[in-house]
């Protein structure tokens, strides 16, 4: 089985990942021997991660470009929701809502959508994962059908975005910047919990990474295949 592993996000505490080979993403690399691809922000810790993971290909994006991507997200999202409610009307209110959560989610999608473009060859399985993911219960990674995404089965999509996989065609089709924006605009227009960004995702985590991924899967015609494994962020306690 040909397998690729896309590691994306902010590289953090690489020494702790390296010190936990039986519980970190290193255990997946050791067991399945995938081709590794990395897409991180261009920061010192990213270079330490590249030295640890030895990727087949890598991309480091400049952190200074983030405001440009954030503005593009807003323009594309608001244009689909209502041209009348563009920057002058909604931006001041929206810009004050869940600032940290929203910015982290936009960063997440910038990196994963750029990273997946590196994987031009076809694989039976492409895994997308945070570099600092740890495993409480280990995943059994196996091929799935076309347009199916396998991820952990947890309530309210908790940690859905930390480790998931599908066929290469599926992952390239799913992990697109514009697909995510389309899903979030559709959620705003059809959500039953109120007209606000990510209205289908109820509660404080309305713009968390797991919710945006779940809605991008659901509202773009993909199928979520829940699997029995558990992850955590390795810098935190289990």
Secondary structure by P-SEA (a helix, b strand, c coil): cbbbbbbbccccaaaaaaacccccaaaaaaacccbbbbbbcccaaaaaaaaacccccbbbbbccaaaaaaaaaaaaaaaaacccccccccaaaaaacaaaaaaaaaaaaaaaaaaaaaccccccbbbbbbccbbbccccbbbbbcccbbbbbbccccccccccccccaaaaaacccaaaaaaaaaaaaacccccccccccccccccccaaaaaaaaaaaabbbbbbbccccccccccc
